[in-house]
């Protein structure tokens, strides 16, 4: 189960919902619907973690809710 904070917002420029996990640098996905963006970013979070492990890079511990975005 993902414990990283996810921020989802509508992008007029992209005409899609954007979902990002701010604690994981560059970890974001999009979708035509809110649910699709959420589902896509959950996959990307797992891939981000797997890639970091393969490269021997540190994986931040989930901090939960951020005080600002």
Backbone as CSV, one residue per row, in Angstrom:
resi,resn,N_x,N_y,N_z,CA_x,CA_y,CA_z,C_x,C_y,C_z
1,UNK,0.835,-1.189,0.000,0.000,0.000,0.000,0.873,1.242,0.000
2,UNK,0.514,2.184,-0.808,1.240,3.445,-0.910,0.961,4.318,0.309
3,UNK,2.015,4.843,0.916,1.849,5.736,2.057,2.361,7.135,1.763
4,UNK,2.705,7.390,0.513,3.187,8.711,0.127,2.009,9.624,-0.185
5,UNK,2.173,10.897,0.173,1.137,11.873,-0.141,1.044,12.015,-1.657
6,UNK,-0.181,12.134,-2.152,-0.434,12.337,-3.575,-1.258,13.603,-3.730
7,UNK,-0.807,14.476,-4.599,-1.539,15.698,-4.906,-2.087,15.553,-6.322
8,UNK,-3.392,15.796,-6.470,-4.039,15.668,-7.784,-4.685,17.005,-8.127
9,UNK,-4.426,17.463,-9.346,-5.015,18.726,-9.789,-5.311,18.666,-11.282
10,UNK,-6.207,19.530,-11.728,-6.548,19.623,-13.140,-5.574,20.567,-13.824
11,UNK,-5.078,20.185,-14.991,-4.198,21.027,-15.788,-4.927,21.429,-17.066
12,UNK,-5.236,22.724,-17.183,-5.856,23.215,-18.416,-4.913,23.038,-19.598
13,UNK,-3.629,23.246,-19.352,-2.628,23.126,-20.413,-2.590,21.712,-20.992
14,UNK,-2.641,20.710,-20.111,-2.574,19.317,-20.546,-3.944,18.703,-20.815
15,UNK,-4.993,19.394,-20.373,-6.363,18.875,-20.488,-6.467,17.498,-19.835
16,UNK,-5.873,17.403,-18.637,-5.859,16.138,-17.911,-5.655,16.416,-16.426
17,UNK,-5.989,15.415,-15.611,-5.655,15.483,-14.197,-4.196,15.065,-14.046
18,UNK,-3.473,15.777,-13.198,-2.075,15.462,-12.908,-2.003,15.003,-11.464
19,UNK,-1.344,13.886,-11.241,-1.140,13.358,-9.894,0.350,13.279,-9.638
20,UNK,0.774,13.832,-8.502,2.191,13.779,-8.187,2.416,13.359,-6.749
21,UNK,3.555,12.709,-6.530,4.003,12.326,-5.195,5.207,13.212,-4.879
22,UNK,4.989,14.348,-4.209,6.059,15.328,-4.036,7.280,14.826,-3.272
23,UNK,7.125,13.792,-2.469,8.267,13.268,-1.711,9.222,12.452,-2.588
24,UNK,8.758,12.069,-3.785,9.573,11.287,-4.708,9.837,12.156,-5.937
25,UNK,11.012,12.686,-6.011,11.371,13.659,-7.046,10.984,13.207,-8.455
26,UNK,10.173,14.039,-9.112,9.784,13.763,-10.488,8.724,12.704,-10.656
27,UNK,8.153,12.215,-9.563,7.175,11.127,-9.622,5.781,11.701,-9.855
28,UNK,5.306,11.572,-11.092,3.973,12.075,-11.428,3.391,11.303,-12.593
29,UNK,2.069,11.413,-12.726,1.356,10.754,-13.818,0.136,11.603,-14.145
30,UNK,-0.508,11.265,-15.252,-1.718,11.994,-15.617,-2.829,11.009,-15.932
31,UNK,-4.020,11.554,-16.163,-5.158,10.723,-16.521,-6.312,11.594,-16.982
32,UNK,-7.193,11.002,-17.753,-8.363,11.730,-18.244,-9.357,12.006,-17.128
33,UNK,-9.339,11.157,-16.098,-10.212,11.343,-14.937,-9.352,11.376,-13.676
34,UNK,-9.952,11.849,-12.601,-9.279,11.891,-11.301,-8.820,10.481,-10.916
35,UNK,-9.729,9.517,-11.039,-9.416,8.133,-10.659,-8.313,7.538,-11.524
36,UNK,-8.316,7.854,-12.818,-7.283,7.343,-13.709,-5.916,7.921,-13.326
37,UNK,-5.880,9.202,-13.006,-4.617,9.816,-12.590,-4.111,9.179,-11.302
38,UNK,-5.013,8.929,-10.351,-4.631,8.292,-9.096,-4.094,6.883,-9.339
39,UNK,-4.792,6.122,-10.135,-4.363,4.758,-10.451,-2.997,4.757,-11.138
40,UNK,-2.816,5.673,-12.085,-1.551,5.744,-12.817,-0.391,6.128,-11.909
41,UNK,-0.597,7.089,-11.008,0.510,7.510,-10.145,0.865,6.415,-9.134
42,UNK,-0.100,5.603,-8.732,0.223,4.502,-7.823,1.164,3.507,-8.501
43,UNK,0.962,3.258,-9.785,1.873,2.391,-10.544,3.251,3.048,-10.646
44,UNK,3.261,4.346,-10.944,4.527,5.065,-11.110,5.306,5.118,-9.792
45,UNK,4.613,5.251,-8.668,5.295,5.236,-7.367,6.040,3.921,-7.179
46,UNK,5.378,2.811,-7.482,6.033,1.507,-7.340,7.230,1.380,-8.282
47,UNK,7.072,1.862,-9.512,8.183,1.814,-10.471,9.330,2.722,-10.017
48,UNK,9.002,3.875,-9.452,10.021,4.804,-8.951,10.843,4.120,-7.863
49,UNK,10.149,3.454,-6.926,10.821,2.768,-5.824,11.677,1.617,-6.345
50,UNK,11.147,0.824,-7.259,11.908,-0.299,-7.827,13.162,0.195,-8.539
51,UNK,13.040,1.267,-9.310,14.190,1.823,-10.025,15.234,2.349,-9.055
52,UNK,14.791,3.042,-8.017,15.724,3.563,-7.014,16.483,2.416,-6.345
53,UNK,15.795,1.329,-6.032,16.455,0.158,-5.431,17.496,-0.417,-6.383
54,UNK,17.121,-0.575,-7.654,18.042,-1.133,-8.646,19.292,-0.275,-8.805
55,UNK,19.134,1.045,-8.694,20.260,1.966,-8.867,21.001,2.248,-7.563
56,UNK,20.520,1.676,-6.473,21.152,1.886,-5.179,20.944,3.283,-4.619
57,UNK,19.871,3.927,-5.037,19.580,5.287,-4.567,18.702,5.234,-3.326
58,UNK,18.805,6.239,-2.469,17.979,6.250,-1.257,16.500,6.445,-1.589
59,UNK,15.667,5.811,-0.794,14.218,5.934,-0.947,13.702,6.656,0.292
60,UNK,13.136,7.839,0.100,12.645,8.593,1.258,11.525,7.854,1.985
61,UNK,11.525,7.944,3.300,10.427,7.396,4.082,9.219,8.311,3.910
62,UNK,8.032,7.738,3.798,6.834,8.584,3.668,6.672,9.429,4.931
63,UNK,6.461,10.714,4.742,6.280,11.624,5.877,4.816,11.929,6.114
64,UNK,3.980,11.541,5.179,2.570,11.854,5.328,2.254,13.228,4.803
65,UNK,1.316,13.849,5.398,0.828,15.135,4.920,1.900,16.215,4.996
66,UNK,2.100,16.905,3.881,3.041,18.027,3.844,2.370,19.270,4.410
67,UNK,3.157,20.161,4.976,2.589,21.388,5.518,2.321,22.396,4.431
68,UNK,3.002,22.242,3.268,2.740,23.099,2.118,3.128,22.335,0.875
69,UNK,2.606,22.749,-0.249,2.918,22.065,-1.504,3.577,23.024,-2.452
